[in-house]
């Protein structure tokens, strides 16, 4: 069928639905509703779809569109649930299980007939993490089922007036309901509020007399203070005391009305570094990355099992297998992130293992350089250059590892340089629900991270050119079919880490492992003789430097629009070549 996706943003769920519908043999086009109702109408007129699917929609479809075409809406709530903040209410209420519904568009919001639905467990994780994983798994399965039912032509969708469907209207989840009372709220309550708004919209609060939004939350087991007191920083995050404990907050976002020139999410410590020091603090500012008036308290790389604290990079070892796990908000890796990850990787190489697993956590693997940090910099071109070189250093370290087998374990999505980081490993293992974007074009970049070496050697020159040129998302299944991925891991998000540990242990016990490591060393030496890695890096960085330091290059406007969430690009539909 010809299917038109209408989405407010081509986000993780929209991309996954696009990729998996394409895998089913449908010709899929996408139009962004953010370009307005007329753009949606024009796309419908141009594509003339058999079916319209809206995986993520913040505004209503034009009435003339849903009256003339069957339009299926994905609602992140069970049948009968209605309203714009369904998942927010589920997390706020501590629901152990939630659902998704694919329903037909009609005049009343979320009231249309049900074509398919599904349920999923709600883990103690951030809303965006749950949305990209458990909710996306259920939503994609429901969309595929609804599309099959529609194509079959014999299925009659269920009206929500049927017995057994309890209709509940839940209004917009407002900041008043998210507000944290630091004097009264328990740590558990604070964490639930923070996790319920981790990506969007954040929890509005006040720090040092300035209004900010708090993004993300993790428990701290040892630091204590007066409720609401800022206690320390760690790797860009800030620790804040609750009435019965403390929490780590990775990111802050200044309010747009605050006059801050960078009113978007970025590492909490760097935002605080720009605030005036509180009365009674001592010392002089020493860094733009953290406030001088708070101590930086590092966590050990090998965290003891009895600790319950936050750190974004960890190392652990089980027998002959080492694990370097990392988890950065939004999958973005700043210069500092990259340098710390490289130090952790080098530490892992000093340990006596035969298999090294990079990644292995649920949710994002990596999306490459940190555009928000770059945009907030006083010198975006210079910070882009520093960030890219730091990212290249990590990738190069992986490529040059020849004394053991390296596995990249992708529990979630990866894009741009994050995909190339994974491809530097000997094997790429990918959870079946992941989506890969192995390209840079949508940000106006040529690309680096040794992609001109790693991508063609896996998929061939022709496919590499297509992937980077089309700039479209690839499902895990297609990634495996074309050679981007070596092993699909059909596990739920909450089970991914355990399954990776089992597979890695089996790999370490493989009697052929020593031979594989020897063959890998020989192949790397032969490749180096044919064309040194340094030459790939030099060629790629020359192209990127020209872009970074050209103020008129599209990259700068595209980056700024992406970070500040300003719609860009043509309203014409993308995908499904006509």
C-alpha atoms as one frame of an Amber mdcrd trajectory, in Angstrom:
protein
   0.000   0.000   0.000   0.908   3.665  -0.280   0.948   4.980   3.283   1.396
   8.595   4.350   2.778   9.173   7.831   1.697  12.464   9.382   3.777  13.393
  12.421   4.421  16.517  14.464   8.081  15.435  14.488  10.019  12.656  12.818
  10.886  11.353  16.267  11.959   7.910  17.456   8.486   6.354  17.189   7.730
   7.952  13.820  11.056   6.703  12.476  10.483   3.211  13.795   6.987   2.993
  12.311   8.364   4.331   9.014  11.177   1.765   8.964   9.065  -1.241   9.935
   6.209  -0.411   7.554   8.822  -0.091   4.808  10.171  -3.510   5.817   6.654
  -4.889   5.312   6.790  -3.799   1.669   4.683  -0.639   1.892   5.676   2.559
   0.132   5.828   5.107   2.944   6.005   8.895   2.752   6.225  11.337   5.658
   4.883  14.855   6.083   5.463  16.938   9.198   2.325  18.420  10.719   4.535
  21.183  12.145   4.525  22.712   8.646   0.788  23.344   9.009  -2.553  21.964
   7.858  -2.020  23.115   4.263   1.214  21.112   4.067  -0.671  18.022   5.233
  -3.391  18.618   2.650  -0.798  19.130  -0.089   0.982  15.917   0.857  -2.268
  13.973   0.754  -3.006  15.446  -2.656   0.480  14.575  -3.963   0.814  11.084
  -2.494  -2.853  10.019  -2.783  -2.302   7.426  -0.050  -4.293   4.280   0.533
  -3.982   4.966   4.257  -2.853   7.782   6.558  -1.071   6.881   9.808  -0.198
   9.396  12.530   2.315   7.833  14.950   2.964  11.061  16.870   0.642  14.022
  16.563   0.329  17.130  18.752  -2.315  18.846  16.601  -5.526  17.591  15.046
  -5.595  16.385  11.461  -7.482  18.677   9.071 -11.142  17.656   9.066 -11.304
  17.328   5.285  -8.380  14.881   5.382  -9.863  12.440   7.902 -13.299  12.698
   6.311 -11.963  11.709   2.873  -9.284   9.201   3.957  -8.993   6.529   6.606
  -6.604   8.007   9.161  -5.178   5.933  12.013  -3.967   7.755  15.128  -1.540
   6.243  17.644  -2.614   7.170  21.165  -0.173   6.320  24.010  -2.885   5.011
  26.297  -5.219   2.002  26.553  -8.621   1.914  24.800 -10.913   4.461  26.420
  -8.089   6.676  27.596  -8.305  10.186  26.186  -6.255  13.335  26.459  -2.890
  14.818  25.478  -0.753  13.624  28.427  -1.573   9.949  28.737   1.917   8.606
  29.509   2.562  11.460  31.950  -0.488  10.440  33.973   0.572   6.791  33.913
   4.019   7.541  35.336   2.696  10.070  37.861   0.179   7.512  39.111   2.767
   4.743  39.343   0.879   2.534  36.881   2.618  -0.873  36.657   1.203  -1.416
  33.158  -0.052   0.886  30.423  -1.247   0.595  26.847  -1.350   2.029  23.350
  -4.299   2.296  21.003  -4.498   2.714  17.235  -7.789   4.416  16.538  -9.539
   6.056  13.621  -9.509   9.846  13.468 -12.788  11.621  14.050 -13.962  14.978
  15.400 -13.681  14.107  19.102 -10.107  13.653  20.357  -9.076  10.002  20.879
 -12.699   8.882  20.536 -12.510   7.009  17.230 -13.031   3.305  16.628 -10.177
   1.020  17.727  -8.206  -0.800  15.022  -5.610  -2.345  17.356  -4.205  -1.977
  20.840  -1.480  -3.386  23.058  -0.114  -3.210  26.585   3.332  -2.880  28.129
   4.955  -2.826  31.580   6.038   0.559  32.955   9.551   0.254  34.443  11.108
   2.751  36.887  12.659   4.761  34.055  12.279   8.173  32.470   9.229   8.896
  30.346  11.255   9.332  27.167  13.083   6.037  27.804   9.759   4.215  28.290
   8.340   5.951  25.214  11.261   4.882  22.994  11.274   1.315  24.290   8.287
  -0.378  25.966   5.717   2.028  24.513   7.330   2.010  21.062   7.423  -1.805
  21.018   3.698  -1.976  21.773   2.792   0.914  19.460   4.708  -0.450  16.475
   3.182  -3.908  16.894  -0.295  -2.341  17.095   0.289  -0.191  13.995   1.474
  -3.181  11.974  -1.572  -5.166  13.097  -3.940  -2.282  12.274  -2.411  -1.849
   8.806  -2.754  -5.578   8.094  -6.381  -5.476   9.222  -7.077  -2.481   7.017
  -5.389  -4.112   4.016  -7.361  -7.305   4.565 -10.609  -5.353   4.344 -12.686
  -7.694   6.511 -11.907  -6.286   9.958 -14.479  -4.032  11.589 -12.900  -1.634
  14.113 -14.392  -1.618  17.615 -16.286   1.461  18.787 -15.169   2.720  22.185
 -18.781   2.539  23.332 -18.426  -1.252  23.546 -18.815  -2.885  26.981 -15.484
  -3.339  28.725 -13.973  -0.086  27.427 -13.908   2.448  30.240 -13.685   5.984
  28.852 -11.543   8.366  30.934 -10.601  11.909  29.946  -7.268  13.051  31.350
  -6.426  16.691  30.764  -3.090  18.269  30.038  -0.559  17.429  32.769   0.484
  20.869  33.970   3.539  22.187  35.756   1.482  22.732  38.903   1.081  18.951
  39.123   4.777  18.359  38.476   5.969  20.849  41.104   8.429  19.431  43.632
   7.995  20.351  47.287  11.561  19.789  48.450  10.546  20.104  52.121   7.785
  17.501  51.969   8.238  15.214  48.978  10.080  11.949  49.554  12.967  10.926
  47.311  10.677   8.391  45.644   8.128  11.118  44.870  10.802  13.492  43.592
  12.221  10.817  41.300   8.791   9.954  39.925   8.139  13.634  39.119  11.548
  14.071  37.499  11.281  10.872  35.480   7.802  11.819  34.304   9.197  14.914
  32.585  12.790  13.905  31.841  12.919  14.951  28.196   9.838  17.108  27.832
   8.684  19.345  29.349  10.980  19.151  32.394   9.962  20.153  35.926   9.841
  23.891  36.531  11.779  24.913  39.612  13.973  27.668  41.039  17.723  27.474
  41.600  19.809  30.398  42.838  16.841  32.703  42.316  16.403  31.711  38.662
  13.623  29.682  37.102  14.796  26.563  35.318  13.409  23.248  34.164  14.870
  20.085  35.674  15.423  17.137  33.298  15.994  13.590  34.509  16.504  12.150
  37.970  18.543   9.386  39.618  18.881   8.338  43.287  21.905   9.085  45.477
  22.668   6.820  48.435  25.163   8.789  50.548  25.119  12.561  50.096  22.689
  14.402  52.367  21.717  17.988  53.127  18.886  20.369  53.838  15.885  19.771
  51.546  16.445  21.556  48.250  20.125  22.222  48.945  22.604  21.780  46.095
  25.255  19.351  47.296  27.727  18.545  44.533  28.338  18.046  40.831  29.438
  14.922  38.987  30.203  14.607  35.293  27.890  17.478  34.406  25.035  16.517
  36.729  24.068  18.224  39.990  23.050  16.541  43.252  20.193  18.039  45.243
  18.997  17.047  48.699  15.460  15.806  49.380  13.844  15.486  52.793  14.999
  11.881  53.132  17.875  11.529  50.654  19.173  13.132  47.487  18.840  12.939
  43.703  21.124  13.547  40.742  19.743  15.808  37.994  21.703  15.460  34.714
  20.312  18.428  32.770  18.758  21.857  33.263  16.976  24.164  30.846  16.708
  27.916  31.510  13.312  29.440  30.813  13.040  31.261  27.506  11.823  34.355
  29.352  14.961  34.351  31.528  17.026  36.092  28.875  19.512  33.221  28.789
  20.956  33.015  25.253  20.863  29.201  25.459  17.356  28.340  26.724  17.581
  24.640  25.940  18.619  21.435  27.716  22.264  20.946  28.510  24.398  19.518
  31.340  23.140  20.887  34.647  26.572  21.882  35.962  27.311  24.021  32.890
  24.012  25.889  33.329  24.783  26.497  37.016  28.259  27.746  36.076  26.586
  30.788  34.520  24.542  31.587  37.633  25.736  33.996  40.332  27.324  32.216
  43.291  25.046  31.996  46.353  25.867  34.168  49.397  28.650  32.740  51.521
  30.333  30.755  48.745  34.069  31.079  48.248  36.568  30.786  45.446  36.818
  32.146  41.947  35.196  30.717  38.808  37.556  28.206  37.201  35.466  26.569
  34.491  32.488  27.206  32.254  31.504  23.543  32.689  30.716  23.574  36.430
  30.031  26.006  39.295  33.106  26.706  41.397  31.016  26.850  44.556  30.043
  23.163  44.507  32.426  20.231  45.006  32.938  17.782  42.137  32.506  14.315
  43.625  33.530  11.573  41.225  32.203   8.032  41.329  34.581   5.085  40.886
  34.565   3.565  37.410  34.034   0.133  38.968  31.103   0.939  41.227  30.663
  -1.434  44.195  27.465  -3.511  43.974  26.117  -2.009  47.208  26.123   1.542
  45.792  22.957   3.209  44.483  24.262   6.373  42.919  24.364   7.909  39.479
  27.248   7.764  37.053  27.039   7.827  33.264  30.047   5.558  32.572  30.823
   2.283  34.353  33.151  -0.664  34.002  32.488  -4.160  35.274  34.030  -7.538
  34.571  32.630 -11.067  34.533  35.371 -13.610  33.951  36.920 -13.007  30.531
  34.361 -10.346  29.577  34.718  -6.640  30.316  31.790  -4.220  30.022  32.095
  -0.477  29.418  28.542   0.797  29.797  27.563   4.399  29.205  24.333   6.337
  29.061  24.228   9.989  28.049  20.955  11.997  27.954  19.538  11.943  24.441
  22.511   9.883  23.288  24.519  13.088  22.781  28.265  12.987  23.508  30.038
  16.258  24.298  33.792  16.752  24.176  33.944  15.974  27.892  31.762  12.873
  27.515  34.041  11.557  24.769  37.213  12.171  26.729  35.859  10.422  29.801
  34.591   7.510  27.713  38.008   7.193  26.067  39.667   7.089  29.506  37.237
   4.358  30.590  37.886   2.408  27.399  41.639   2.603  27.931  41.163   1.395
  31.489  39.140  -1.546  30.151  41.994  -2.393  27.781  44.320  -2.687  30.785
  42.151  -5.435  32.256  42.791  -9.130  31.407  39.805  -9.944  29.191  39.331
 -11.547  25.795  35.966  -9.907  25.019  35.088  -6.260  25.616  31.477  -5.091
  25.352  30.898  -1.406  24.624  27.409  -0.224  25.516  24.877  -2.783  26.642
  22.488  -0.440  28.477  18.859   0.096  27.539  17.848   3.117  25.463  20.168
   5.247  23.295  23.568   3.927  22.300  24.896   7.188  20.855  23.772   9.953
  18.531  27.215  11.442  18.042  28.402  14.951  18.911  26.468  17.091  21.420
  24.679  19.758  19.391  23.159  21.464  22.463  26.550  21.971  24.118  27.950
  23.219  20.806  25.068  25.659  20.333  25.542  27.027  23.870  29.261  27.576
  23.338  30.717  31.049  22.816  32.549  29.518  19.838  30.268  26.912  18.192
  32.685  26.261  15.327  35.585  25.666  17.697  33.490  23.487  19.996  32.210
  21.494  17.008  35.817  20.857  16.009  36.887  19.851  19.530  33.854  17.590
  19.966  34.377  15.860  16.641  38.061  15.224  17.306  37.238  13.807  20.737
  34.629  11.536  19.147  37.162  10.435  16.542  39.618   9.567  19.302  37.117
   7.136  20.854  36.319   5.508  17.513  39.988   5.212  16.636  40.744   3.511
  19.959  38.111   0.878  19.179  39.352   0.373  15.618  42.930  -0.089  16.818
  42.055  -2.673  19.476  43.606  -5.920  18.246  44.259  -7.964  21.403  40.634
  -8.886  22.105  37.235  -8.986  20.424  35.123  -5.836  20.819  31.319  -5.979
  20.736  29.093  -2.899  20.390  25.782  -3.685  22.124  22.966  -1.351  21.065
  20.041  -1.481  23.447  18.413   1.455  21.687  18.729   3.871  18.802  21.927
   5.212  17.270  22.598   7.923  14.713  25.397   9.645  12.814  28.707   9.302
  14.671  27.026   6.997  17.181  26.423   4.439  14.428  30.033   4.772  13.305
  31.220   4.216  16.881  29.301   0.938  16.869  30.688  -0.054  13.450  34.233
   0.325  14.771  33.660  -2.813  16.856  34.222  -6.352  15.589  30.599  -7.300
  16.150  27.458  -5.178  16.436  24.606  -6.600  18.504  21.331  -4.720  18.298
  18.014  -4.984  20.143  15.276  -5.735  17.631  13.376  -2.535  18.441  16.281
  -0.206  17.668  16.447   2.257  14.774  19.701   3.321  13.118  20.371   6.520
  11.184  23.778   5.924   9.528  24.098   9.368   7.957  24.914  13.040   8.618
  23.161  14.818   5.773  20.163  16.175   7.683  22.573  18.319   9.732  24.419
  19.521   6.636  27.549  17.531   7.458  29.876  15.336   5.434  30.596  13.143
   8.442  33.626  11.723  10.198  34.342   9.053  12.851  36.072   6.984  10.146
  32.777   6.349   8.365  34.478   6.243   4.968  36.388   3.207   6.270  33.869
   1.423   8.486  30.638   1.797   6.525  31.775   0.587   3.071  33.714  -2.354
   4.513  30.474  -3.591   6.098  27.812  -2.844   3.498  29.786  -2.099   0.323
  30.422   1.225  -1.398  27.083   1.342  -3.238  24.950   0.725  -0.149  27.079
   3.120   1.905  26.440   5.850  -0.663  22.713   5.119  -0.618  22.453   5.148
   3.172  24.310   8.430   3.564  22.566  10.012   0.587  18.965   9.036   1.318
  19.378   9.922   5.022  16.487   7.705   6.119  16.106   5.541   9.241  16.882
   1.835   9.089  15.191  -0.792  11.232  17.268  -3.296  13.190  16.057  -6.062
  10.874  17.159  -4.210   7.730  20.444  -3.264   9.396  21.106  -6.965   9.967
  20.104  -7.854   6.408  22.507  -5.361   4.805  25.414  -6.047   7.185  25.314
  -3.074   9.547  24.415  -5.413  12.410  25.847  -8.874  13.110  23.347 -10.132
  15.676  19.754  -9.213  16.501  18.874  -9.501  20.182  15.105 -10.189  20.447
  14.816  -9.073  24.068  12.603  -6.626  25.898  14.405  -3.408  26.852  14.505
  -4.420  30.526  16.092  -7.776  29.611  18.672  -6.518  27.129  21.617  -6.141
  29.522  21.165  -9.636  30.963  20.894 -11.175  27.501  24.036  -9.359  26.321
  25.924 -10.697  29.350  24.842 -14.244  28.463  25.843 -13.894  24.825  29.181
 -12.280  25.708  30.022 -15.108  28.125  29.281 -17.633  25.377  31.516 -15.695
  22.984  34.364 -15.697  25.505  34.014 -19.483  25.817  34.086 -20.016  22.040
  37.098 -22.256  21.208  37.550 -20.306  17.965  37.963 -16.971  19.781  41.769
 -16.979  19.775  41.795 -17.641  16.044  39.317 -14.837  15.458  41.471 -12.371
  17.396  44.531 -13.425  15.386  42.627 -13.039  12.109  41.366  -9.641  13.212
  44.916  -8.467  13.946  46.100  -9.660  10.524  43.207  -7.945   8.739  43.799
  -4.657  10.566  47.471  -4.737   9.608  46.608  -5.404   5.957  44.060  -2.563
   5.926  46.620  -0.219   7.464  49.122  -1.030   4.738  46.528  -0.441   2.035
  45.382   2.894   3.479  46.263   4.096   6.985  43.477   5.085   9.374  45.214
   8.445   9.742  44.507   9.170   6.079  40.776   8.430   6.462  40.688  10.747
   9.459  42.648  13.508   7.740  40.410  13.441   4.657  37.160  13.415   6.621
  38.247  16.138   9.037  39.382  18.400   6.202  35.830  18.314   4.812  34.307
  18.846   8.250  36.626  21.696   9.183  35.589  23.579   6.054  31.951  23.213
   7.108  32.461  24.095  10.776  34.418  27.282  10.122  32.248  28.549   7.264
  29.661  30.785   8.927  27.414  30.482   5.875  27.431  26.667   5.878  23.904
  25.234   6.351  25.139  23.242   9.360  25.005  26.260  11.651  21.388  27.149
  10.865  20.311  23.495  10.898  22.021  22.894  14.246  20.458  25.965  15.815
  17.002  25.073  14.523  17.342  21.489  15.764  18.443  22.550  19.246  15.861
  25.325  19.525  13.113  23.128  18.012  12.377  25.401  15.064  10.793  23.607
  12.067  13.024  23.498   8.983  13.093  21.854   5.603  10.567  21.466   2.855
   6.919  20.730   3.685   6.939  18.261   0.789   6.687  14.584   1.847   9.890
  12.601   2.228  10.554   8.904   1.676   8.870   6.469  -0.712  10.442   7.665
  -3.977   7.743   8.320  -6.534
